[in-house]
Structure formats: structure tokens, C-alpha cells
Amino acid sequence: MTHRQLKAQPDSSEKQIARTTTNSGANAYLRQRVLSASPEELRMMLLEGALRFARQGAEGLRERQYEKSYQGIHQCQDILMELISALRPEVAPDLCRRLAALYTFMYRRLMDASAQRDAAIADEVIKLLEFENETWRLVLCRLREERAAASDRSPTASISIQG
């Protein structure tokens, strides 16, 4: 290769800067989305992330790409632990107890999937996460409707000008 041909190809540091810039843009968007989200929306984002990582883990197991499966399963487990720690039993003790049991069950099943290298076990967790995700989506829709109805009922100040 000539010097001119070498110069035409970006070096590894330029590639890294391009990746960092791209990632920084995505990270800035995600950061803004998180900072502006309601607690309910944050929970939805966590569920979506758990689902995405569980799918990645199952896919890695099917493809026998164990690093990929480990990353996906581990990230999903981290999110499940975050969901457990975010529960507020002082508000709804029975519901929180049940959700903690569900998330703990999923966490353990992901451990089984990883240890046994069995994508079918990870698929069980994916189905549960899909159901939880859809349930939470319905809750968010209901909350939006209730808040909109409440804001419609609240008295608004009006000014009338008589001339």
C-alpha cells in the first residue's frame, strides 16, 4: 500500500472517535429521555430494556455465542434487580410482594438458562416479560386517561373583559 492509500483509510483512533461521537449522541438522547420521564415511564423503559436483553441472551444461546448470551442475560438480571429495588411495599405491600416474587423467579430462570445453555428457558422469561410489558403499557394508558379526565374537571381561571 502506498502512503496515499494508507492516508485515505481512517486510522483506529478516528474510527473510535466516530463510534464515541455516535454513542455520545445516543447516550445524550437516552439521558434526556430518562431525565424527563415520569416514574411510570421509567419503569416501562426498564421493562423494555429487560425484554431486549433477554432476547439477546436467548439469541446468543441459540447461536452458541456464549459471550453474547452472557451479556444479554446479565444485563436483564441487572434490570430485574433494579425493578425489585424500586418497589415500594409501603404503598402496595401485596402487589410488591407478588412482583418481587415474579422478578426473582425470572432472575433464577435466567441463571438456569445460562447454566444449562438452554434458550427455551430464556424464552419462558421472555414470555413473562412480554406479558409484564403489555400489562404496564395498559396501566400507562389508563393513567394518562385518568390524568386527562382529572385535568378536564379541574377549575380553570378565566378572565372576562367587559367593555
C-alpha positions as CSV (number, residue, x, y, z in Angstrom):
1,M,0.0,0.0,0.0
2,T,1.2,3.4,-0.8
3,H,1.3,6.3,1.6
4,R,-1.6,7.9,-0.2
5,Q,-3.7,4.7,0.1
6,L,-2.9,4.5,3.8
7,K,-3.9,8.1,4.5
8,A,-7.2,7.6,2.7
9,Q,-8.2,4.9,5.2
10,P,-9.2,6.2,8.7
11,D,-6.9,5.0,11.5
12,S,-8.2,3.3,14.5
13,S,-8.4,6.5,16.6
14,E,-10.6,8.2,14.0
15,K,-12.9,5.1,14.0
16,Q,-13.0,5.2,17.8
17,I,-13.9,8.9,17.8
18,A,-16.7,8.3,15.2
19,R,-18.0,5.5,17.4
20,T,-17.8,7.6,20.5
21,T,-19.5,10.5,18.8
22,T,-22.3,8.3,17.7
23,N,-22.6,6.7,21.1
24,S,-22.4,10.1,22.8
25,G,-25.4,11.3,20.7
26,A,-27.4,8.2,21.6
27,N,-26.4,8.5,25.2
28,A,-27.4,12.1,25.3
29,Y,-30.7,11.3,23.8
30,L,-31.2,8.4,26.3
31,R,-30.1,10.6,29.2
32,Q,-32.6,13.3,28.3
33,R,-35.3,10.8,27.9
34,V,-34.6,9.3,31.3
35,L,-34.4,12.8,33.0
36,S,-37.7,13.9,31.5
37,A,-39.6,10.6,32.1
38,S,-42.2,10.1,34.9
39,P,-41.6,7.2,37.3
40,E,-44.2,5.1,35.4
41,E,-42.3,5.8,32.1
42,L,-39.0,4.9,33.7
43,R,-40.5,1.5,34.8
44,M,-41.7,1.0,31.3
45,M,-38.2,1.7,29.9
46,L,-36.7,-0.8,32.4
47,L,-39.1,-3.5,31.2
48,E,-38.4,-2.7,27.6
49,G,-34.6,-3.0,28.3
50,A,-35.1,-6.2,30.2
51,L,-37.0,-7.7,27.3
52,R,-34.4,-6.5,24.8
53,F,-31.6,-8.1,26.8
54,A,-33.4,-11.3,27.4
55,R,-34.0,-11.7,23.7
56,Q,-30.3,-11.0,23.1
57,G,-29.4,-13.7,25.7
58,A,-31.7,-16.2,24.1
59,E,-30.4,-15.5,20.7
60,G,-26.8,-15.9,21.9
61,L,-27.7,-19.3,23.3
62,R,-29.4,-20.4,20.1
63,E,-26.4,-19.2,18.1
64,R,-23.9,-20.7,20.6
65,Q,-22.4,-17.3,21.0
66,Y,-22.0,-17.5,24.7
67,E,-20.4,-14.1,25.3
68,K,-23.5,-12.5,23.6
69,S,-25.8,-14.7,25.7
70,Y,-23.9,-13.8,28.9
71,Q,-24.1,-10.1,28.2
72,G,-27.8,-10.2,27.4
73,I,-28.7,-12.4,30.4
74,H,-26.5,-10.5,32.8
75,Q,-28.0,-7.1,31.7
76,C,-31.5,-8.5,32.0
77,Q,-30.7,-9.8,35.5
78,D,-29.4,-6.3,36.5
79,I,-32.6,-4.7,35.3
80,L,-34.7,-7.3,37.2
81,M,-32.8,-6.4,40.4
82,E,-33.4,-2.7,39.7
83,L,-37.1,-3.4,39.3
84,I,-37.2,-5.3,42.6
85,S,-35.3,-2.5,44.4
86,A,-37.7,0.2,43.0
87,L,-40.8,-1.5,44.5
88,R,-42.4,0.5,47.3
89,P,-44.1,-2.0,49.7
90,E,-45.3,0.8,51.9
91,V,-47.7,1.8,49.1
92,A,-49.0,-1.6,48.0
93,P,-47.4,-4.4,50.1
94,D,-49.3,-7.4,48.5
95,L,-48.6,-6.2,44.9
96,C,-44.9,-5.5,45.7
97,R,-44.6,-9.0,47.3
98,R,-46.0,-10.6,44.2
99,L,-43.9,-8.6,41.8
100,A,-40.7,-9.2,43.7
101,A,-41.5,-13.0,43.6
102,L,-42.1,-12.8,39.8
103,Y,-38.9,-10.8,39.2
104,T,-36.9,-13.2,41.4
105,F,-38.4,-16.2,39.6
106,M,-37.3,-14.7,36.2
107,Y,-33.8,-13.9,37.6
108,R,-33.4,-17.5,38.7
109,R,-34.7,-18.9,35.4
110,L,-32.2,-16.8,33.5
111,M,-29.5,-18.3,35.8
112,D,-30.8,-21.8,34.7
113,A,-30.8,-20.8,31.1
114,S,-27.3,-19.6,31.3
115,A,-26.0,-22.6,33.3
116,Q,-27.8,-25.1,31.0
117,R,-27.2,-23.1,27.9
118,D,-30.9,-23.6,27.1
119,A,-32.6,-20.9,25.0
120,A,-36.0,-22.4,25.7
121,I,-35.7,-21.4,29.4
122,A,-34.8,-17.9,28.4
123,D,-37.8,-17.9,26.1
124,E,-40.0,-18.6,29.2
125,V,-38.7,-15.4,30.8
126,I,-39.2,-13.5,27.5
127,K,-42.9,-14.5,27.5
128,L,-43.3,-13.4,31.1
129,L,-41.5,-10.1,30.3
130,E,-43.7,-9.6,27.3
131,F,-46.8,-10.1,29.4
132,E,-45.5,-7.7,32.1
133,N,-44.6,-5.1,29.4
134,E,-48.0,-5.2,27.9
135,T,-49.7,-5.0,31.3
136,W,-47.6,-2.0,32.2
137,R,-48.4,-0.4,28.8
138,L,-52.1,-0.7,29.6
139,V,-51.5,0.8,33.1
140,L,-49.8,3.8,31.5
141,C,-52.6,4.3,29.0
142,R,-55.1,4.1,31.9
143,L,-53.1,6.6,34.0
144,R,-52.9,9.0,31.0
145,E,-56.7,8.8,30.6
146,E,-57.3,9.4,34.3
147,R,-54.9,12.3,34.4
148,A,-56.5,13.9,31.3
149,A,-60.0,13.4,32.8
150,A,-58.8,15.0,36.1
151,S,-57.3,18.0,34.3
152,D,-60.6,18.5,32.4
153,R,-62.5,18.5,35.7
154,S,-60.2,21.0,37.4
155,P,-61.4,24.5,37.5
156,T,-59.6,26.8,35.2
157,A,-59.2,30.5,35.7
158,S,-60.9,32.6,33.1
159,I,-60.8,36.3,32.6
160,S,-63.7,38.2,31.1
161,I,-63.4,41.6,29.9
162,Q,-66.4,43.8,29.9
163,G,-66.4,46.8,27.8
